[in-house]
Amino acid sequence: MDNGSSSRIVAGLRAWMETAAPGARLPSTRALTAQYGASPVTVQKALRTLAAQGAVETRPGVGTFVRAVRTARPNDYGWQTAALGAPRNRFPQLSTALRTVPNDVIALHSGYPDRELLPERLVRAAFARAARGDTAVGRPPAAGLPELQAWFAAELGAAAPAGVAPPSPGDVVVFPGSQSGLSTVFRALVGAGRPLLVESPTYWGAILAAAQAGVRLVPVPSGAHGPDQDELARAFEQTGARAFYAQPNFANPTGAQWPPGLADRVLGIVREHGAFLIEDDWAHDFGITADPVPVAARDDSGHVVHLRSLTKSVSPAVRIAGVVARGPARTRLLADAQAESVYVSGVLQAVALDVVTQSAWRTHLRSLRHRLAARRDLLVGALREHAPTARVEAVPQGGLNLWVRLPDATDLARLVRDCEDAGVVVAPGNEWFPAEPTGAYLRLNYSGPNPGAFPDGARVIGQALARRQGR
């Protein structure tokens, strides 16, 4: 009945707006509730629908108004077609995970943790100190602040077993975020037109970075426990690839963590083929019931290039990542990085270093582990109760996401639209496949805002699936 009432209000308001002047104020929620005999929730849903359609605009604390229609003079950009020519590479669209949505929707799509999960007090204090320091006016070294290089090296070296030499600070190059680091690594170590093996599914940002670098992706099937090692070896042999991009710990989107035996076997395959393992350790700070153990900690022969980002765990405003590479590979990465951006903001480097070297940082990470566990379990339980045909193939031991398998006959695009029409934004899983998807999936983020709404979000997903299956 709510859906019918909402549609009835939308139709009624559209009829009213046909005779209203642009900028006219709509009746208040209270007035509309009385006029249509509907609940305030149903009225708000109708107003959200009109706003999403571009018919009205809401001004917080003031009201909702008929959106003025702006008639723009058409411009002729045809000259640019000849000037630009055909694109060398067609880049994938930016992921749904980057969308900004209104506060009144249930956001299960995001790629970043909610603000309440960030060390906000530490970040604000670090920015204040950095503004008073030398980094606010000085130019940092091209490879990064020495103290930050030393921190990245020490973090990786702490996991090195006996007999493996830990990395030195000089092996580290600091980047303005992991996306920049991936682009540089793919350009410098793989090269345009050459093959790069990747897990499938894999991080959408890596797919985008590969397209930007002109790298040819070769998918290797990967599931809840990591990549198929036989298929990986076969792909190396058939393509002659010299690099494999992977996320051994809490992969985005699957949440998979490689068991130690698989990590050793993959490292052996990479060494056998004289190749690089490009290890994306994006979720290093998001362990829940397991701790991440970087594969790079087991290798001192330069086969593993290790990328660790602080953007998601410290703050989206602090786009800092470190790449650990040994030998000539590090020299080549630094040369490419300098050509791209010369150096990384010293202020942002100083802020990142300040935050992660505070004793309160470790306290924050311990608290974060428990809060992520509660959110993960809440969303898993809600899906099992309200959307039983949406199957979580493996509950991740860390990271930020659930990888949800849908029934094979699911019209994924339609399901995503149905959910959004009901106020729930989800990310379609096909954005994480470097080739054709092997099934219908959703990637749901349990670190987003308003976890109390997770049951409602799961209920909407379940209802949308039930409607489509019943047709």
RARAUR-V115477 format. One line per field, one symbol per residue. ss: DSSP state (@ for helix, = for strand, . for the rest). phi: phi as a letter, one per 40 degrees, with the letter a starting at -180 (. if undefined). Layout:
ss=???
phi=???
This chain:
ss=.@@@@@@@@@@@@@@@@.......=...@@@@@@@@...@@@@@@@@@@@@@...====...====...........@@@@@@@...........@@@.......==.......@@@..@@@@@@@@@@@@@.@@@.........@@@@@@@@@@@@...........@@@====..@@@@@@@@@@@@@....======...@@@@@@@@@@..========..==.@@@@@@@@@@@...====.............@@@@@@@@@@@@@...=====......=.......@@@@.....======.@@@@......====...@@@@@@@@@@@@@@....@@@@@@@@@@@..@@@@@@@@@@@@@@@@@@@@@@@@@@@@....==.....=..=====......@@@@@@@@@@..==.==@@@@........=====.....@@@@@@@@@@@@@@@@@@@..
phi=.ccccccccdccccccccbccdgcccdcdccccccbgbcdcccccccccccccgcbbbbdgbibbccccbccccbbbdccdcccgcccbccccccdccccbcccbccbbccbccdccccdccccccccccccccccbcbcccchcdccdccdcccccccccdgbcccbdccbbcbchcccccdcccccbbgdgccbcbcbcacccccccccccgcccbcbdabcbhccccccccccccbgcbabcabcbfdcbcgcbccdccdccccccccdcfbbbcccccbdcbcbbabcbccdccbbcgcbbbbbbbccccaccbcbabbbabgddcccccccccccbgabdccccccdcdccbcccccccccccdccccccdcccccccccbbccccccacccagbbbbbcbddccccccccccccccgbbbbccccbbcbcccicbbbbccbccfcccddcccccccccccccccc
